[in-house]
Amino acid sequence: MKKIVLSFLVLGSVAFVPSADATIITVTTTNNASPAAGETSLLQAITNASDGDQISFNIPGPGPHYIATPSVGYPLIKANNLVIDGYSQPGSSPNTNSILASNNAKIKVALDSRGGGRLVLANIAGIPLDGSSVPGYGDSESGILSIYNATNVTVRGLAFLSKLTAGTSEDAAIYGVALIRNADGAHINGCWFGVDLDGKTVAGGKAGVAGFRHRFAGGDDTYPDGTIVGVKARSTNAPAQFNVFVGMQICLALEGEGFRIAGNFFNVFPDGVTDFNAAFDPKYADNRAEGAMQIGRIGSKTVIGTDGDGNNDADERNVFGGVVPRSLGGYTHTIEFYGGERNDIVLAGNYIGVGVDGTTRFTNGVPVVGGLQGNTQIGSDFDGKSDNLEGNVIFNNYPIKMFTPDVVAKDFLDGVGVDANISVRGNKLINNFAPPVSPLRDEGKFITNYYAKALLDVSNGIVPVLSTNSTTARLKGKVPVADTDVYPFTVVDVYLPDPQGLTNSVAELLGGFVQGLTYLGSFVEGSTNDFNANPGEFDFDIASLKITAGTSLTITANYSQDPLGTHNARTLTSPFSNVGQPKAGPVAPPPLSISRNAKAITISWTGSGFVVQSAASVTGTWKNEPTTGSPFTTQATDVAKFFRLTSQ
């Protein structure tokens, strides 16, 4: 008969309230093989766990405590709403620092498979092998903790230590947490994967967290949808939920959709400024590392980083270590999507190729993301909420002496589909290949076809152009004209360009890697703030940006299918424009006077370089009047007409 527990347990500022029929099972020994009378091992706790239970730890001694995995592994976890809480161990405590600082978690319990203990994830009880089902895992794969068809399981406050293996039936690859079948809604947080409790020693395996498709003959596939790795939405204590992944062949390998990946170090040690690059470790020569994560089969509705909801956005960032290309023993990209829809993806607020201090650079030189096919937001949606936190900080192609023109990444994004709708806004980009992809891909046909869905006529060009007539007061230029039936809004984003990128020169981009280092502001082409009424041409008052003469600027055109300010708006971002250097210009309107003599109306002003515009309404389309200077005279009529003065 189960013991009824009515208690309120608070650990690390995160509260768990067991239900009336749930049990708290306390692990009191590291000895899984032969616990003494009155002791409870983790093996026993997992074996006896039921829906809603909590597995806590109270192992005697100061620790840290290493629990060797049984040679045949722990049994499948099948209890829904189970909580396994390593932070219940006395002396432990979750991280309290922000994501842009070191991780100071004190983990006292490590699940240790360095000796080879693991549950091989094929031919195991509970998974039918009569031809009606294929489990998604083979006899070359194994898990330390394996969650089977159990929903909303929480694992927190543990270290997972393993080893690299051959990945064969004789020596199966090891996953820290394996999600099987409908293991939906798992929450993995506050854990360290592949790094020992000294914060330095690497003990990584195949993956930190894995979850693959489970197939049924004649039925629907199932996936571990809704997995949360790190910070849960609207968490009351985000720092306590940060994870650290180091030394894995791949940190995350997930199939399904609705994933939330926030508040993690990926191949970055707990100090936040030291990365682990497997390409430079001889142990990985036969076990090639595969970037930070792979998300497949569906991939849709996945958020990597900040969700922009105004809650914990600063602490939902992820910090990614460097990845080098295959030619240097590495992989092809940092994040990979494959198969399925791959739609409605957000990558925001992350630090990639740089430490938490924003200056310590990691050896990095690959495209950021591979395999995007649908709507994707890389950076901010500029919906007015947490916009300044949503931009990614992405450092690439470093150190310079390593990434020579023959080695440098030739795409910002890899494997983009021609129908993808990718927004790249508000990011801080340093020495990346210019977004989105190489203009020479498919002999130049790809990038033209990619933008054809948004533009009226791609033969007129796909890149915005800054005019040499721009001044510090008025930014002028052209953007490719959108098909407003599909993309009714064109927003021009203004940036200071990355000077380092401009020093590069490859056949694909002879003018250097033009990209935005610092976002300055946005203006809507064709709006009442655009003083040039011609389609695709703009003339914006940029006095508010307070730039000085000769300041280098670059822009992008952002074609949006949704009204301005829409959360996660469907937007297609153009390549960055040429670099312009506005000249000195007037910063204040000139003195203006209006007089009437009978039906003649005269508008007068001082200074040169201005033009009169008129419209039928204040919000209407403004057109230039035929005038070469002050004064301008026109005849009054019975029809209302509005005038304004603008610089040329």
Secondary structure, 3 states (H helix, E strand, C coil): CCCCCCCCEEECCEEECCCCCCCEEEECCCCCCCCCCCCCCHHHHHHHCCCCCEEEECCCCCCCEEEECCCCCCCCECCCCCEEEHHHCCCCECCCCCCCCCCCCECCEEEECCCCCCEECCCCCCCCCCCCEECCCCCCEEEEEEEECCCCCEEECCEEECCCCCCCCCCCEEEEEEEECCCCCCEEECCEECECCCCCCECCCCEEEEECCEEECCCCCECCCCCEEECCCCCCCHHHHCEEECCCCEEEEEEECCCEEECEEECECCCCCCECCHHHCHHHCCCCCCCCEEEEECCCCCEEECCCCCCCHHHCCCEECCCCCHHHCCCCCCEEEECCCCCCEEEECCEECECCCCCCECCECCCCEECCCCEEEEECCCCCCCHHHHCCEEECCECCCCCCCCCCCCCCEECCCCCCEEEEECCEEECCCCCCCCCCHHHHHHHHHHHHCCECCHHHCCCCEECCCCECCEEEEECCCECCCCCCEEEEEEEEECCCHHHCCECCECCCCCCEEEEEEEEECCCCCECCCCCCEEEEECHHHCCCCCCCEEEEEEEECCCCCCCCCCEEECCCCCCECCECCCCCCCCEEEEEECCEEEEEECCCCEEEEEECCCCCCCEECCCCCCCEEEECCCCCCEEEEEEC
